[in-house]
Amino acid sequence: MNQDILFADLQTWDSERKAVCFPAQQAGALIRCWVSLAWLENQAGSPLADEAAMLTAFAEYRFDLEEMAESLIEEEAFNATGEIEVG
């Protein structure tokens, strides 16, 4: 894992976006990373009915998500608003 990219142990559910946000930091810059509810449900193999279930699923796949986000950050694969979208 690249030590230049750090992930805080924080995650929040955004009901409008239907995604979990988890922040990363690179060279002092905060980068918002997102994973969609659809990706989490696909990995879990079932619908996630509430915020607690979504965050539990996120925690289960956190390591993989951080690795994917790290790769996307290194590739500078930012969306139009400067964020990273994983899955």
Salt bridges, closest charged atoms under 4 A:
ASP9 OD1 - ARG62 NH1 3.85
GLU66 OE2 - ARG62 NE 2.82
GLU83 OE1 - ARG17 NH1 2.90
GLU83 OE2 - ARG32 NE 3.36
GLU85 OE2 - ARG17 NH2 3.23
